[in-house]
């Protein structure tokens, strides 16, 4: 049902109701704030007035790097690639070069393996003379070398491929940097060692490790440090007029060497051996070629010579020099990172003669100098000057 109210009556009712609200106190006028009133903003301090690195000097007072306490006016200028005293000149205008000095050294082990077969005896004098020539480049105060002698019998199929120590007590090797070790002493050592050679391996002496280690303690007690060193290369020099033909097992050499050294890269094999198919004295007689020994030589990058040569001295002298060159130090640690374009290397000869510049080098990293070609000779003084690379 719809109820109709006249418009005048409706308007008068609205006014009456409004008057009631307005004048009866049921609704009081109030003041409303539009938005939130914020406190006055706090102003940031002037950066030039703050001592960020707490060195006692602000930027406003002349600190040209307020994030580094070593940089401020009146600071001591250091060779650090910075303008420490804020005078506008880095490192005080100095070149700030560093200097390092080294003495060239070598470190290696040389093991001579002499065949003690009966018809090899006629070559032993050649072997003794050759040993002196072989070891001459490996002796001296800066030569950290060990030179040893072992034997094997390649003509005996029971013992071929086995290495045995001499019967003499003590070391079957000499230390190259001992002051009493001269060429004459090497010759005496070699001759005396051959006098005490064993005609055949003793029971259980098989392989290079057994021979070396048993010769060290002589079956009783330790008489010195072992021949093998993990941080030194090993050079095996085989002297024989035979191929290991009856039982071609010279590969045992290599297996035992790798067992001892842990890496083929540290081993080189050189040999004076029979490398022709005919007898040197009687060409009508056919001999086997020393294929297994040559294989060892080729696998390790060594050298060999045929016993048909009447004199082994020249060849063994070349072998000794090659071993010495390979054993020279080629890397040197610098005391600070260096800029490659600033490095200068000077070589001062051991005999005191005039020094000379050396240009064949590089940096494998900022603190490691590497000679990229043949390194400087043993005993020379290596003087390195360079400017520090402050990026490292």
Secondary structure as GFF3:
##gff-version 3
##sequence-region A 1 392
A	DSSP	alpha_helix	7	23	.	.	.	ID=ss1
A	DSSP	three_ten_helix	47	49	.	.	.	ID=ss2
A	DSSP	three_ten_helix	90	93	.	.	.	ID=ss3
A	DSSP	beta_strand	97	103	.	.	.	ID=ss4
A	DSSP	beta_strand	106	115	.	.	.	ID=ss5
A	DSSP	three_ten_helix	118	123	.	.	.	ID=ss6
A	DSSP	alpha_helix	124	136	.	.	.	ID=ss7
A	DSSP	beta_strand	143	152	.	.	.	ID=ss8
A	DSSP	beta_strand	173	175	.	.	.	ID=ss9
A	DSSP	alpha_helix	183	195	.	.	.	ID=ss10
A	DSSP	alpha_helix	208	217	.	.	.	ID=ss11
A	DSSP	beta_strand	233	239	.	.	.	ID=ss12
A	DSSP	alpha_helix	251	261	.	.	.	ID=ss13
A	DSSP	three_ten_helix	264	266	.	.	.	ID=ss14
A	DSSP	beta_strand	267	273	.	.	.	ID=ss15
A	DSSP	alpha_helix	291	300	.	.	.	ID=ss16
A	DSSP	beta_strand	304	306	.	.	.	ID=ss17
A	DSSP	alpha_helix	313	327	.	.	.	ID=ss18
A	DSSP	beta_strand	331	333	.	.	.	ID=ss19
A	DSSP	three_ten_helix	340	342	.	.	.	ID=ss20
A	DSSP	beta_strand	344	348	.	.	.	ID=ss21
A	DSSP	beta_strand	356	358	.	.	.	ID=ss22
A	DSSP	beta_strand	361	365	.	.	.	ID=ss23
A	DSSP	beta_strand	368	371	.	.	.	ID=ss24
A	DSSP	beta_strand	381	387	.	.	.	ID=ss25
###
